[in-house]
Amino acid sequence: MSWDQIKEQVEKNENVRTFTMEVLRDAHGAGKLGVNVRAEISQTLAGIGLGHVPQDLPSYQHEQVRLFKRGTPVGQLIESVLSPGEQNDKSLAGRFGAQGPDYAAIVEKIRELVGE
């Protein structure tokens, strides 16, 4: 699988998809997952607009890595969770905390609008 195919698979799967390190290693054209190869894979992913979890890529070929498209809602969520800080805390609390959206009220409003 090529880098373009990997990116396409991530985009087709709503901007998030899990791969094994073996797939990423093979796309890179490497034989082993040494420190330098993992760093190059991470840089290549960033270059095509993809982030990854875990942030330190594993060295074992059967380990899984979640790839996500940066700048998308799912990408922003993952990056907010992974990056501690007051701004990200506020963002997460606003989305999922006690002060988050009142989904019951939203559903009720939608029902009113569609006449149910």
Biopython code that builds the backbone (N, CA, C, O; Angstrom):
import numpy as np
from Bio.PDB.StructureBuilder import StructureBuilder

atoms = [
    (1, "MET", "N", (0.850, -1.173, 0.000)),
    (1, "MET", "CA", (0.000, 0.000, 0.000)),
    (1, "MET", "C", (0.898, 1.239, 0.000)),
    (1, "MET", "O", (1.888, 1.293, 0.730)),
    (2, "SER", "N", (0.555, 2.219, -0.809)),
    (2, "SER", "CA", (1.343, 3.449, -0.891)),
    (2, "SER", "C", (0.826, 4.486, 0.106)),
    (2, "SER", "O", (-0.240, 4.310, 0.696)),
    (3, "TRP", "N", (1.594, 5.576, 0.290)),
    (3, "TRP", "CA", (1.155, 6.652, 1.176)),
    (3, "TRP", "C", (-0.153, 7.258, 0.681)),
    (3, "TRP", "O", (-1.028, 7.585, 1.484)),
    (4, "ASP", "N", (-0.293, 7.410, -0.633)),
    (4, "ASP", "CA", (-1.538, 7.957, -1.189)),
    (4, "ASP", "C", (-2.726, 7.043, -0.871)),
    (4, "ASP", "O", (-3.815, 7.520, -0.550)),
    (5, "GLN", "N", (-2.510, 5.739, -0.964)),
    (5, "GLN", "CA", (-3.580, 4.793, -0.646)),
    (5, "GLN", "C", (-3.928, 4.821, 0.844)),
    (5, "GLN", "O", (-5.095, 4.712, 1.221)),
    (6, "ILE", "N", (-2.919, 4.966, 1.671)),
    (6, "ILE", "CA", (-3.162, 5.061, 3.115)),
    (6, "ILE", "C", (-3.985, 6.308, 3.415)),
    (6, "ILE", "O", (-4.966, 6.245, 4.156)),
    (7, "LYS", "N", (-3.588, 7.436, 2.842)),
    (7, "LYS", "CA", (-4.333, 8.683, 3.058)),
    (7, "LYS", "C", (-5.768, 8.541, 2.554)),
    (7, "LYS", "O", (-6.709, 8.993, 3.207)),
    (8, "GLU", "N", (-5.928, 7.919, 1.403)),
    (8, "GLU", "CA", (-7.262, 7.703, 0.833)),
    (8, "GLU", "C", (-8.115, 6.838, 1.761)),
    (8, "GLU", "O", (-9.300, 7.116, 1.946)),
    (9, "GLN", "N", (-7.529, 5.797, 2.341)),
    (9, "GLN", "CA", (-8.258, 4.921, 3.257)),
    (9, "GLN", "C", (-8.697, 5.685, 4.510)),
    (9, "GLN", "O", (-9.808, 5.487, 5.001)),
    (10, "VAL", "N", (-7.833, 6.550, 5.019)),
    (10, "VAL", "CA", (-8.178, 7.361, 6.189)),
    (10, "VAL", "C", (-9.359, 8.273, 5.844)),
    (10, "VAL", "O", (-10.319, 8.373, 6.607)),
    (11, "GLU", "N", (-9.278, 8.933, 4.692)),
    (11, "GLU", "CA", (-10.338, 9.857, 4.289)),
    (11, "GLU", "C", (-11.658, 9.130, 4.036)),
    (11, "GLU", "O", (-12.723, 9.655, 4.362)),
    (12, "LYS", "N", (-11.598, 7.934, 3.463)),
    (12, "LYS", "CA", (-12.812, 7.152, 3.199)),
    (12, "LYS", "C", (-13.476, 6.684, 4.496)),
    (12, "LYS", "O", (-14.682, 6.437, 4.524)),
    (13, "ASN", "N", (-12.701, 6.564, 5.549)),
    (13, "ASN", "CA", (-13.202, 6.058, 6.832)),
    (13, "ASN", "C", (-13.483, 7.226, 7.790)),
    (13, "ASN", "O", (-13.191, 7.136, 8.982)),
    (14, "GLU", "N", (-14.035, 8.294, 7.277)),
    (14, "GLU", "CA", (-14.391, 9.474, 8.071)),
    (14, "GLU", "C", (-13.194, 10.081, 8.787)),
    (14, "GLU", "O", (-13.300, 10.528, 9.929)),
    (15, "ASN", "N", (-12.054, 10.090, 8.104)),
    (15, "ASN", "CA", (-10.829, 10.770, 8.536)),
    (15, "ASN", "C", (-10.120, 10.142, 9.731)),
    (15, "ASN", "O", (-9.339, 10.804, 10.414)),
    (16, "VAL", "N", (-10.396, 8.861, 9.980)),
    (16, "VAL", "CA", (-9.671, 8.140, 11.029)),
    (16, "VAL", "C", (-9.652, 6.657, 10.671)),
    (16, "VAL", "O", (-10.672, 6.095, 10.272)),
    (17, "ARG", "N", (-8.487, 6.028, 10.815)),
    (17, "ARG", "CA", (-8.384, 4.596, 10.503)),
    (17, "ARG", "C", (-7.143, 4.034, 11.174)),
    (17, "ARG", "O", (-6.140, 4.730, 11.331)),
    (18, "THR", "N", (-7.220, 2.775, 11.568)),
    (18, "THR", "CA", (-6.107, 2.102, 12.230)),
    (18, "THR", "C", (-5.392, 1.176, 11.253)),
    (18, "THR", "O", (-6.017, 0.451, 10.479)),
    (19, "PHE", "N", (-4.071, 1.222, 11.314)),
    (19, "PHE", "CA", (-3.200, 0.367, 10.498)),
    (19, "PHE", "C", (-2.177, -0.285, 11.415)),
    (19, "PHE", "O", (-1.943, 0.181, 12.530)),
    (20, "THR", "N", (-1.566, -1.370, 10.935)),
    (20, "THR", "CA", (-0.437, -1.938, 11.665)),
    (20, "THR", "C", (0.829, -1.198, 11.246)),
    (20, "THR", "O", (0.888, -0.575, 10.186)),
    (21, "MET", "N", (1.818, -1.283, 12.092)),
    (21, "MET", "CA", (3.111, -0.687, 11.754)),
    (21, "MET", "C", (3.717, -1.369, 10.532)),
    (21, "MET", "O", (4.505, -0.759, 9.808)),
    (22, "GLU", "N", (3.361, -2.610, 10.301)),
    (22, "GLU", "CA", (3.850, -3.326, 9.126)),
    (22, "GLU", "C", (3.423, -2.606, 7.846)),
    (22, "GLU", "O", (4.226, -2.447, 6.927)),
    (23, "VAL", "N", (2.171, -2.172, 7.785)),
    (23, "VAL", "CA", (1.672, -1.457, 6.607)),
    (23, "VAL", "C", (2.439, -0.156, 6.418)),
    (23, "VAL", "O", (2.827, 0.183, 5.299)),
    (24, "LEU", "N", (2.658, 0.571, 7.506)),
    (24, "LEU", "CA", (3.381, 1.842, 7.417)),
    (24, "LEU", "C", (4.842, 1.618, 7.039)),
    (24, "LEU", "O", (5.408, 2.368, 6.244)),
    (25, "ARG", "N", (5.442, 0.588, 7.613)),
    (25, "ARG", "CA", (6.838, 0.251, 7.291)),
    (25, "ARG", "C", (6.971, -0.090, 5.812)),
    (25, "ARG", "O", (7.896, 0.372, 5.144)),
    (26, "ASP", "N", (6.036, -0.905, 5.299)),
    (26, "ASP", "CA", (6.092, -1.301, 3.892)),
    (26, "ASP", "C", (5.871, -0.107, 2.964)),
    (26, "ASP", "O", (6.510, -0.009, 1.917)),
    (27, "ALA", "N", (4.971, 0.797, 3.343)),
    (27, "ALA", "CA", (4.746, 2.001, 2.536)),
    (27, "ALA", "C", (6.012, 2.844, 2.483)),
    (27, "ALA", "O", (6.301, 3.496, 1.480)),
    (28, "HIS", "N", (6.749, 2.820, 3.563)),
    (28, "HIS", "CA", (8.001, 3.582, 3.632)),
    (28, "HIS", "C", (9.128, 2.891, 2.863)),
    (28, "HIS", "O", (10.118, 3.522, 2.491)),
    (29, "GLY", "N", (8.966, 1.602, 2.632)),
    (29, "GLY", "CA", (9.993, 0.852, 1.910)),
    (29, "GLY", "C", (11.151, 0.417, 2.774)),
    (29, "GLY", "O", (12.262, 0.219, 2.282)),
    (30, "ALA", "N", (10.900, 0.269, 4.054)),
    (30, "ALA", "CA", (11.960, -0.118, 4.982)),
    (30, "ALA", "C", (11.834, -1.592, 5.349)),
    (30, "ALA", "O", (10.772, -2.194, 5.194)),
    (31, "GLY", "N", (12.926, -2.161, 5.835)),
    (31, "GLY", "CA", (12.918, -3.554, 6.256)),
    (31, "GLY", "C", (12.684, -3.709, 7.743)),
    (31, "GLY", "O", (12.126, -4.710, 8.192)),
    (32, "LYS", "N", (13.115, -2.706, 8.515)),
    (32, "LYS", "CA", (12.990, -2.768, 9.967)),
    (32, "LYS", "C", (12.424, -1.451, 10.481)),
    (32, "LYS", "O", (12.481, -0.421, 9.809)),
    (33, "LEU", "N", (11.878, -1.513, 11.685)),
    (33, "LEU", "CA", (11.273, -0.327, 12.291)),
    (33, "LEU", "C", (12.197, 0.295, 13.331)),
    (33, "LEU", "O", (11.840, 0.420, 14.502)),
    (34, "GLY", "N", (13.378, 0.679, 12.890)),
    (34, "GLY", "CA", (14.325, 1.333, 13.791)),
    (34, "GLY", "C", (13.874, 2.750, 14.122)),
    (34, "GLY", "O", (12.884, 3.249, 13.588)),
    (35, "VAL", "N", (14.625, 3.381, 15.013)),
    (35, "VAL", "CA", (14.298, 4.731, 15.473)),
    (35, "VAL", "C", (14.200, 5.709, 14.309)),
    (35, "VAL", "O", (13.251, 6.489, 14.237)),
    (36, "ASN", "N", (15.153, 5.676, 13.412)),
    (36, "ASN", "CA", (15.158, 6.618, 12.287)),
    (36, "ASN", "C", (14.003, 6.359, 11.329)),
    (36, "ASN", "O", (13.388, 7.303, 10.833)),
    (37, "VAL", "N", (13.704, 5.102, 11.067)),
    (37, "VAL", "CA", (12.598, 4.759, 10.170)),
    (37, "VAL", "C", (11.281, 5.243, 10.772)),
    (37, "VAL", "O", (10.444, 5.799, 10.061)),
    (38, "ARG", "N", (11.093, 5.038, 12.059)),
    (38, "ARG", "CA", (9.855, 5.496, 12.707)),
    (38, "ARG", "C", (9.738, 7.010, 12.656)),
    (38, "ARG", "O", (8.646, 7.537, 12.448)),
    (39, "ALA", "N", (10.838, 7.712, 12.841)),
    (39, "ALA", "CA", (10.829, 9.178, 12.760)),
    (39, "ALA", "C", (10.486, 9.630, 11.337)),
    (39, "ALA", "O", (9.730, 10.582, 11.146)),
    (40, "GLU", "N", (11.045, 8.945, 10.350)),
    (40, "GLU", "CA", (10.752, 9.287, 8.948)),
    (40, "GLU", "C", (9.295, 9.007, 8.604)),
    (40, "GLU", "O", (8.671, 9.784, 7.880)),
    (41, "ILE", "N", (8.746, 7.910, 9.112)),
    (41, "ILE", "CA", (7.328, 7.589, 8.890)),
    (41, "ILE", "C", (6.464, 8.693, 9.482)),
    (41, "ILE", "O", (5.517, 9.144, 8.839)),
    (42, "SER", "N", (6.773, 9.133, 10.690)),
    (42, "SER", "CA", (6.024, 10.193, 11.346)),
    (42, "SER", "C", (6.081, 11.484, 10.524)),
    (42, "SER", "O", (5.067, 12.163, 10.363)),
    (43, "GLN", "N", (7.249, 11.817, 10.012)),
    (43, "GLN", "CA", (7.414, 13.019, 9.183)),
    (43, "GLN", "C", (6.647, 12.899, 7.879)),
    (43, "GLN", "O", (6.038, 13.867, 7.423)),
    (44, "THR", "N", (6.671, 11.724, 7.278)),
    (44, "THR", "CA", (5.933, 11.503, 6.029)),
    (44, "THR", "C", (4.435, 11.662, 6.264)),
    (44, "THR", "O", (3.744, 12.304, 5.473)),
    (45, "LEU", "N", (3.936, 11.080, 7.347)),
    (45, "LEU", "CA", (2.516, 11.214, 7.674)),
    (45, "LEU", "C", (2.144, 12.686, 7.863)),
    (45, "LEU", "O", (1.123, 13.139, 7.345)),
    (46, "ALA", "N", (2.961, 13.424, 8.596)),
    (46, "ALA", "CA", (2.695, 14.853, 8.801)),
    (46, "ALA", "C", (2.696, 15.588, 7.464)),
    (46, "ALA", "O", (1.895, 16.499, 7.249)),
    (47, "GLY", "N", (3.589, 15.192, 6.577)),
    (47, "GLY", "CA", (3.690, 15.832, 5.263)),
    (47, "GLY", "C", (2.469, 15.625, 4.387)),
    (47, "GLY", "O", (2.212, 16.426, 3.488)),
    (48, "ILE", "N", (1.708, 14.554, 4.635)),
    (48, "ILE", "CA", (0.488, 14.324, 3.853)),
    (48, "ILE", "C", (-0.766, 14.669, 4.669)),
    (48, "ILE", "O", (-1.883, 14.306, 4.301)),
    (49, "GLY", "N", (-0.551, 15.380, 5.788)),
    (49, "GLY", "CA", (-1.675, 15.881, 6.569)),
    (49, "GLY", "C", (-2.282, 14.908, 7.549)),
    (49, "GLY", "O", (-3.419, 15.087, 7.985)),
    (50, "LEU", "N", (-1.523, 13.865, 7.906)),
    (50, "LEU", "CA", (-2.042, 12.870, 8.846)),
    (50, "LEU", "C", (-1.276, 12.902, 10.162)),
    (50, "LEU", "O", (-0.056, 13.060, 10.186)),
    (51, "GLY", "N", (-2.018, 12.748, 11.253)),
    (51, "GLY", "CA", (-1.418, 12.579, 12.563)),
    (51, "GLY", "C", (-1.545, 11.127, 12.974)),
    (51, "GLY", "O", (-2.194, 10.337, 12.287)),
    (52, "HIS", "N", (-0.926, 10.767, 14.097)),
    (52, "HIS", "CA", (-0.980, 9.373, 14.539)),
    (52, "HIS", "C", (-0.987, 9.262, 16.054)),
    (52, "HIS", "O", (-0.475, 10.113, 16.781)),
    (53, "VAL", "N", (-1.599, 8.159, 16.491)),
    (53, "VAL", "CA", (-1.636, 7.773, 17.899)),
    (53, "VAL", "C", (-1.234, 6.316, 17.963)),
    (53, "VAL", "O", (-1.828, 5.498, 17.261)),
    (54, "PRO", "N", (-0.253, 5.955, 18.772)),
    (54, "PRO", "CA", (0.443, 6.782, 19.739)),
    (54, "PRO", "C", (1.388, 7.776, 19.072)),
    (54, "PRO", "O", (1.777, 7.617, 17.915)),
    (55, "GLN", "N", (1.743, 8.806, 19.840)),
    (55, "GLN", "CA", (2.618, 9.840, 19.298)),
    (55, "GLN", "C", (4.019, 9.301, 19.036)),
    (55, "GLN", "O", (4.690, 9.752, 18.108)),
    (56, "ASP", "N", (4.469, 8.342, 19.842)),
    (56, "ASP", "CA", (5.732, 7.644, 19.584)),
    (56, "ASP", "C", (5.378, 6.328, 18.900)),
    (56, "ASP", "O", (4.830, 5.419, 19.524)),
    (57, "LEU", "N", (5.695, 6.238, 17.623)),
    (57, "LEU", "CA", (5.329, 5.048, 16.859)),
    (57, "LEU", "C", (6.009, 3.809, 17.427)),
    (57, "LEU", "O", (7.183, 3.857, 17.796)),
    (58, "PRO", "N", (5.279, 2.703, 17.499)),
    (58, "PRO", "CA", (5.854, 1.468, 18.052)),
    (58, "PRO", "C", (6.885, 0.836, 17.124)),
    (58, "PRO", "O", (6.901, 1.093, 15.920)),
    (59, "SER", "N", (7.739, 0.007, 17.706)),
    (59, "SER", "CA", (8.804, -0.635, 16.935)),
    (59, "SER", "C", (8.437, -2.041, 16.482)),
    (59, "SER", "O", (9.197, -2.669, 15.745)),
    (60, "TYR", "N", (7.292, -2.539, 16.908)),
    (60, "TYR", "CA", (6.885, -3.898, 16.568)),
    (60, "TYR", "C", (5.868, -3.845, 15.427)),
    (60, "TYR", "O", (4.893, -3.097, 15.498)),
    (61, "GLN", "N", (6.093, -4.638, 14.375)),
    (61, "GLN", "CA", (5.294, -4.550, 13.150)),
    (61, "GLN", "C", (3.810, -4.864, 13.332)),
    (61, "GLN", "O", (2.992, -4.401, 12.538)),
    (62, "HIS", "N", (3.445, -5.625, 14.340)),
    (62, "HIS", "CA", (2.042, -5.993, 14.528)),
    (62, "HIS", "C", (1.274, -5.011, 15.427)),
    (62, "HIS", "O", (0.063, -5.146, 15.607)),
    (63, "GLU", "N", (1.976, -4.040, 15.981)),
    (63, "GLU", "CA", (1.314, -3.014, 16.802)),
    (63, "GLU", "C", (0.450, -2.128, 15.911)),
    (63, "GLU", "O", (0.780, -1.871, 14.753)),
    (64, "GLN", "N", (-0.663, -1.668, 16.481)),
    (64, "GLN", "CA", (-1.583, -0.838, 15.713)),
    (64, "GLN", "C", (-1.337, 0.642, 15.973)),
    (64, "GLN", "O", (-0.918, 1.055, 17.055)),
    (65, "VAL", "N", (-1.617, 1.424, 14.926)),
    (65, "VAL", "CA", (-1.467, 2.874, 14.980)),
    (65, "VAL", "C", (-2.723, 3.487, 14.385)),
    (65, "VAL", "O", (-3.141, 3.129, 13.284)),
    (66, "ARG", "N", (-3.320, 4.414, 15.122)),
    (66, "ARG", "CA", (-4.493, 5.121, 14.602)),
    (66, "ARG", "C", (-4.003, 6.352, 13.847)),
    (66, "ARG", "O", (-3.279, 7.185, 14.393)),
    (67, "LEU", "N", (-4.406, 6.451, 12.599)),
    (67, "LEU", "CA", (-4.091, 7.629, 11.797)),
    (67, "LEU", "C", (-5.335, 8.485, 11.698)),
    (67, "LEU", "O", (-6.452, 7.970, 11.655)),
    (68, "PHE", "N", (-5.138, 9.800, 11.661)),
    (68, "PHE", "CA", (-6.258, 10.719, 11.527)),
    (68, "PHE", "C", (-5.842, 11.903, 10.670)),
    (68, "PHE", "O", (-4.672, 12.285, 10.633)),
    (69, "LYS", "N", (-6.816, 12.473, 9.986)),
    (69, "LYS", "CA", (-6.546, 13.630, 9.141)),
    (69, "LYS", "C", (-6.579, 14.885, 10.002)),
    (69, "LYS", "O", (-7.583, 15.188, 10.647)),
    (70, "ARG", "N", (-5.472, 15.603, 10.001)),
    (70, "ARG", "CA", (-5.367, 16.828, 10.787)),
    (70, "ARG", "C", (-6.318, 17.893, 10.237)),
    (70, "ARG", "O", (-6.572, 17.952, 9.034)),
    (71, "GLY", "N", (-6.830, 18.721, 11.127)),
    (71, "GLY", "CA", (-7.693, 19.822, 10.709)),
    (71, "GLY", "C", (-9.158, 19.441, 10.553)),
    (71, "GLY", "O", (-9.994, 20.310, 10.304)),
    (72, "THR", "N", (-9.483, 18.170, 10.695)),
    (72, "THR", "CA", (-10.871, 17.727, 10.621)),
    (72, "THR", "C", (-11.426, 17.681, 12.044)),
    (72, "THR", "O", (-10.654, 17.729, 13.001)),
    (73, "PRO", "N", (-12.748, 17.589, 12.202)),
    (73, "PRO", "CA", (-13.286, 17.513, 13.563)),
    (73, "PRO", "C", (-12.698, 16.364, 14.385)),
    (73, "PRO", "O", (-12.357, 16.557, 15.552)),
    (74, "VAL", "N", (-12.575, 15.180, 13.796)),
    (74, "VAL", "CA", (-12.007, 14.059, 14.554)),
    (74, "VAL", "C", (-10.532, 14.313, 14.850)),
    (74, "VAL", "O", (-10.052, 13.979, 15.933)),
    (75, "GLY", "N", (-9.821, 14.893, 13.912)),
    (75, "GLY", "CA", (-8.416, 15.216, 14.133)),
    (75, "GLY", "C", (-8.229, 16.239, 15.240)),
    (75, "GLY", "O", (-7.329, 16.114, 16.070)),
    (76, "GLN", "N", (-9.090, 17.255, 15.244)),
    (76, "GLN", "CA", (-9.013, 18.276, 16.292)),
    (76, "GLN", "C", (-9.324, 17.681, 17.658)),
    (76, "GLN", "O", (-8.693, 18.036, 18.654)),
    (77, "LEU", "N", (-10.295, 16.777, 17.705)),
    (77, "LEU", "CA", (-10.643, 16.124, 18.969)),
    (77, "LEU", "C", (-9.455, 15.313, 19.488)),
    (77, "LEU", "O", (-9.080, 15.433, 20.655)),
    (78, "ILE", "N", (-8.873, 14.497, 18.628)),
    (78, "ILE", "CA", (-7.736, 13.668, 19.047)),
    (78, "ILE", "C", (-6.583, 14.544, 19.520)),
    (78, "ILE", "O", (-5.974, 14.261, 20.552)),
    (79, "GLU", "N", (-6.278, 15.602, 18.779)),
    (79, "GLU", "CA", (-5.174, 16.479, 19.157)),
    (79, "GLU", "C", (-5.471, 17.213, 20.467)),
    (79, "GLU", "O", (-4.561, 17.440, 21.264)),
    (80, "SER", "N", (-6.737, 17.586, 20.698)),
    (80, "SER", "CA", (-7.105, 18.240, 21.964)),
    (80, "SER", "C", (-6.909, 17.300, 23.144)),
    (80, "SER", "O", (-6.429, 17.710, 24.200)),
    (81, "VAL", "N", (-7.280, 16.044, 22.962)),
    (81, "VAL", "CA", (-7.129, 15.052, 24.031)),
    (81, "VAL", "C", (-5.651, 14.810, 24.325)),
    (81, "VAL", "O", (-5.270, 14.643, 25.484)),
    (82, "LEU", "N", (-4.820, 14.789, 23.290)),
    (82, "LEU", "CA", (-3.407, 14.459, 23.461)),
    (82, "LEU", "C", (-2.542, 15.619, 23.938)),
    (82, "LEU", "O", (-1.418, 15.409, 24.395)),
    (83, "SER", "N", (-3.061, 16.849, 23.833)),
    (83, "SER", "CA", (-2.251, 18.024, 24.166)),
    (83, "SER", "C", (-2.822, 18.730, 25.389)),
    (83, "SER", "O", (-3.775, 19.499, 25.268)),
    (84, "PRO", "N", (-2.248, 18.477, 26.574)),
    (84, "PRO", "CA", (-2.746, 19.135, 27.781)),
    (84, "PRO", "C", (-2.605, 20.651, 27.685)),
    (84, "PRO", "O", (-1.690, 21.165, 27.041)),
    (85, "GLY", "N", (-3.507, 21.339, 28.321)),
    (85, "GLY", "CA", (-3.448, 22.793, 28.355)),
    (85, "GLY", "C", (-4.831, 23.360, 28.580)),
    (85, "GLY", "O", (-5.838, 22.715, 28.290)),
    (86, "GLU", "N", (-4.870, 24.577, 29.103)),
    (86, "GLU", "CA", (-6.130, 25.205, 29.474)),
    (86, "GLU", "C", (-7.069, 25.353, 28.284)),
    (86, "GLU", "O", (-8.264, 25.080, 28.400)),
    (87, "GLN", "N", (-6.539, 25.785, 27.140)),
    (87, "GLN", "CA", (-7.397, 25.982, 25.963)),
    (87, "GLN", "C", (-8.027, 24.667, 25.510)),
    (87, "GLN", "O", (-9.216, 24.624, 25.194)),
    (88, "ASN", "N", (-7.237, 23.601, 25.476)),
    (88, "ASN", "CA", (-7.779, 22.301, 25.081)),
    (88, "ASN", "C", (-8.746, 21.759, 26.127)),
    (88, "ASN", "O", (-9.725, 21.096, 25.784)),
    (89, "ASP", "N", (-8.475, 22.036, 27.404)),
    (89, "ASP", "CA", (-9.414, 21.630, 28.456)),
    (89, "ASP", "C", (-10.767, 22.309, 28.248)),
    (89, "ASP", "O", (-11.812, 21.668, 28.358)),
    (90, "LYS", "N", (-10.742, 23.601, 27.947)),
    (90, "LYS", "CA", (-11.992, 24.340, 27.719)),
    (90, "LYS", "C", (-12.730, 23.795, 26.508)),
    (90, "LYS", "O", (-13.952, 23.648, 26.527)),
    (91, "SER", "N", (-11.980, 23.497, 25.457)),
    (91, "SER", "CA", (-12.584, 22.951, 24.240)),
    (91, "SER", "C", (-13.263, 21.617, 24.524)),
    (91, "SER", "O", (-14.394, 21.389, 24.096)),
    (92, "LEU", "N", (-12.581, 20.742, 25.238)),
    (92, "LEU", "CA", (-13.143, 19.432, 25.560)),
    (92, "LEU", "C", (-14.335, 19.551, 26.508)),
    (92, "LEU", "O", (-15.345, 18.871, 26.326)),
    (93, "ALA", "N", (-14.219, 20.407, 27.510)),
    (93, "ALA", "CA", (-15.319, 20.590, 28.454)),
    (93, "ALA", "C", (-16.541, 21.163, 27.743)),
    (93, "ALA", "O", (-17.675, 20.801, 28.057)),
    (94, "GLY", "N", (-16.306, 22.053, 26.789)),
    (94, "GLY", "CA", (-17.410, 22.635, 26.034)),
    (94, "GLY", "C", (-18.123, 21.610, 25.174)),
    (94, "GLY", "O", (-19.335, 21.689, 24.975)),
    (95, "ARG", "N", (-17.376, 20.659, 24.672)),
    (95, "ARG", "CA", (-17.971, 19.623, 23.812)),
    (95, "ARG", "C", (-18.620, 18.504, 24.612)),
    (95, "ARG", "O", (-19.684, 18.007, 24.244)),
    (96, "PHE", "N", (-17.973, 18.104, 25.717)),
    (96, "PHE", "CA", (-18.390, 16.887, 26.397)),
    (96, "PHE", "C", (-18.669, 17.048, 27.881)),
    (96, "PHE", "O", (-19.166, 16.116, 28.514)),
    (97, "GLY", "N", (-18.366, 18.202, 28.452)),
    (97, "GLY", "CA", (-18.540, 18.395, 29.881)),
    (97, "GLY", "C", (-19.981, 18.695, 30.251)),
    (97, "GLY", "O", (-20.881, 18.671, 29.413)),
    (98, "ALA", "N", (-20.170, 18.977, 31.525)),
    (98, "ALA", "CA", (-21.514, 19.267, 32.044)),
    (98, "ALA", "C", (-22.112, 20.490, 31.361)),
    (98, "ALA", "O", (-23.332, 20.610, 31.251)),
    (99, "GLN", "N", (-21.260, 21.393, 30.904)),
    (99, "GLN", "CA", (-21.747, 22.605, 30.243)),
    (99, "GLN", "C", (-21.842, 22.422, 28.724)),
    (99, "GLN", "O", (-22.029, 23.393, 27.990)),
    (100, "GLY", "N", (-21.717, 21.206, 28.268)),
    (100, "GLY", "CA", (-21.777, 20.913, 26.833)),
    (100, "GLY", "C", (-23.179, 21.095, 26.280)),
    (100, "GLY", "O", (-24.086, 21.511, 27.000)),
    (101, "PRO", "N", (-23.355, 20.788, 25.014)),
    (101, "PRO", "CA", (-24.657, 20.970, 24.372)),
    (101, "PRO", "C", (-25.750, 20.149, 25.041)),
    (101, "PRO", "O", (-25.508, 19.039, 25.517)),
    (102, "ASP", "N", (-26.939, 20.701, 25.072)),
    (102, "ASP", "CA", (-28.116, 20.011, 25.594)),
    (102, "ASP", "C", (-28.750, 19.256, 24.428)),
    (102, "ASP", "O", (-29.593, 19.789, 23.707)),
    (103, "TYR", "N", (-28.323, 17.997, 24.258)),
    (103, "TYR", "CA", (-28.775, 17.225, 23.093)),
    (103, "TYR", "C", (-30.277, 16.976, 23.114)),
    (103, "TYR", "O", (-30.909, 16.919, 22.059)),
    (104, "ALA", "N", (-30.850, 16.828, 24.289)),
    (104, "ALA", "CA", (-32.299, 16.618, 24.367)),
    (104, "ALA", "C", (-33.033, 17.839, 23.820)),
    (104, "ALA", "O", (-34.013, 17.700, 23.089)),
    (105, "ALA", "N", (-32.565, 19.021, 24.170)),
    (105, "ALA", "CA", (-33.191, 20.249, 23.673)),
    (105, "ALA", "C", (-32.998, 20.388, 22.164)),
    (105, "ALA", "O", (-33.895, 20.861, 21.465)),
    (106, "ILE", "N", (-31.861, 19.989, 21.672)),
    (106, "ILE", "CA", (-31.595, 20.058, 20.230)),
    (106, "ILE", "C", (-32.533, 19.122, 19.479)),
    (106, "ILE", "O", (-33.109, 19.503, 18.460)),
    (107, "VAL", "N", (-32.688, 17.900, 19.980)),
    (107, "VAL", "CA", (-33.593, 16.934, 19.340)),
    (107, "VAL", "C", (-35.025, 17.465, 19.366)),
    (107, "VAL", "O", (-35.747, 17.354, 18.376)),
    (108, "GLU", "N", (-35.433, 18.036, 20.483)),
    (108, "GLU", "CA", (-36.785, 18.597, 20.594)),
    (108, "GLU", "C", (-36.995, 19.724, 19.588)),
    (108, "GLU", "O", (-38.054, 19.809, 18.966)),
    (109, "LYS", "N", (-36.011, 20.576, 19.428)),
    (109, "LYS", "CA", (-36.101, 21.675, 18.466)),
    (109, "LYS", "C", (-36.205, 21.136, 17.043)),
    (109, "LYS", "O", (-36.982, 21.655, 16.242)),
    (110, "ILE", "N", (-35.440, 20.113, 16.724)),
    (110, "ILE", "CA", (-35.503, 19.494, 15.391)),
    (110, "ILE", "C", (-36.894, 18.930, 15.153)),
    (110, "ILE", "O", (-37.455, 19.092, 14.069)),
    (111, "ARG", "N", (-37.456, 18.265, 16.166)),
    (111, "ARG", "CA", (-38.803, 17.718, 16.036)),
    (111, "ARG", "C", (-39.824, 18.826, 15.765)),
    (111, "ARG", "O", (-40.729, 18.661, 14.947)),
    (112, "GLU", "N", (-39.667, 19.951, 16.456)),
    (112, "GLU", "CA", (-40.562, 21.095, 16.225)),
    (112, "GLU", "C", (-40.456, 21.582, 14.785)),
    (112, "GLU", "O", (-41.459, 21.866, 14.130)),
    (113, "LEU", "N", (-39.225, 21.671, 14.313)),
    (113, "LEU", "CA", (-38.994, 22.209, 12.964)),
    (113, "LEU", "C", (-39.542, 21.289, 11.874)),
    (113, "LEU", "O", (-40.025, 21.763, 10.846)),
    (114, "VAL", "N", (-39.468, 19.988, 12.095)),
    (114, "VAL", "CA", (-39.963, 19.051, 11.070)),
    (114, "VAL", "C", (-41.417, 18.668, 11.308)),
    (114, "VAL", "O", (-41.988, 17.890, 10.544)),
    (115, "GLY", "N", (-42.015, 19.204, 12.355)),
    (115, "GLY", "CA", (-43.440, 19.006, 12.587)),
    (115, "GLY", "C", (-43.838, 17.658, 13.137)),
    (115, "GLY", "O", (-44.932, 17.180, 12.837)),
    (116, "GLU", "N", (-42.995, 17.027, 13.929)),
    (116, "GLU", "CA", (-43.340, 15.737, 14.541)),
    (116, "GLU", "C", (-43.810, 15.913, 15.951)),
    (116, "GLU", "O", (-44.142, 14.934, 16.618)),
]
sb = StructureBuilder()
sb.init_structure("model")
sb.init_model(0)
sb.init_chain("A")
sb.init_seg("    ")
for serial, (resi, resn, name, xyz) in enumerate(atoms, 1):
    if name == "N":
        sb.init_residue(resn, " ", resi, " ")
    sb.init_atom(name, np.array(xyz, "f"), 0.0, 1.0, " ", f" {name:<3s}", serial, name[0])
structure = sb.get_structure()
